[in-house]
């Protein structure tokens, strides 16, 4: 139970919410303009690119939780799209 509480504390910060919104918007745009799998791929690339930028250019360090928060909504939306 402590692990779940730790995850929720990290995912419910405002920064993670912004990453989640960016991930779902990127997915939707990619899925509408191209194909759903392209939308997921774009979310993966954007999330990784942002963390690489943070690590090497902003010098703030990349956060794997930010990457996770970016790609998770895209993956969920993609899976829902596959089911329906």
C-alpha positions in Angstrom: 0.0 0.0 0.0 2.9 2.3 0.7 4.1 2.0 -2.9 0.7 3.0 -4.3 0.6 6.1 -2.0 4.1 7.0 -3.2 3.0 6.7 -6.9 -0.1 8.8 -6.3 1.9 11.5 -4.5 4.2 11.8 -7.5 1.6 11.6 -10.2 -0.9 14.2 -8.8 1.4 17.1 -8.9 0.5 20.0 -11.3 3.6 19.3 -13.4 2.5 15.8 -14.0 -1.0 17.0 -14.9 0.5 19.3 -17.6 2.5 16.4 -19.0 -0.6 14.2 -19.1 -2.6 16.9 -20.9 0.3 17.4 -23.4 0.5 13.6 -24.0 -3.2 13.2 -24.7 -3.3 16.3 -27.0 -0.4 15.1 -29.0 -2.0 11.7 -29.3 -5.3 13.1 -30.4 -3.7 15.4 -33.0 -1.5 12.6 -34.3 -4.4 10.1 -34.4 -6.7 12.5 -36.2 -4.2 13.7 -38.8 -2.5 10.3 -39.4 -3.2 7.1 -37.6 -3.7 6.2 -33.9 -0.4 4.4 -33.7 1.3 7.5 -35.1 -0.3 9.5 -32.3 1.2 7.2 -29.7 4.5 7.3 -31.4 4.4 11.1 -31.4 3.6 11.1 -27.7 6.5 8.8 -27.0 8.9 11.0 -29.0 7.6 14.2 -27.5 7.9 12.9 -23.9 11.4 11.6 -24.5 12.4 14.7 -26.3 11.2 16.9 -23.4 13.1 14.9 -20.9 16.3 14.9 -23.0 15.9 18.7 -23.3 15.5 19.0 -19.5 18.6 16.8 -18.9 21.0 18.4 -21.3 19.9 21.9 -22.0 18.0 23.1 -19.0 20.3 21.2 -16.7 17.3 20.4 -14.4 17.6 16.7 -14.9 15.1 14.5 -16.8 12.4 13.0 -14.7 11.2 9.5 -15.6 7.9 10.3 -13.9 7.3 13.2 -16.3 7.9 10.8 -19.2 5.5 8.3 -17.6 2.9 11.0 -17.1 3.2 12.0 -20.8 2.9 8.6 -22.4 0.3 7.0 -20.1 -2.8 8.9 -21.3 -1.7 8.3 -24.9 -1.4 4.6 -24.3 -4.7 4.4 -22.6 -6.4 6.4 -25.4 -4.8 4.2 -28.0 -6.0 1.0 -26.2 -9.5 2.4 -25.9 -9.4 3.3 -29.6 -8.4 -0.3 -30.4 -11.3 -1.7 -28.4 -13.9 0.5 -30.0 
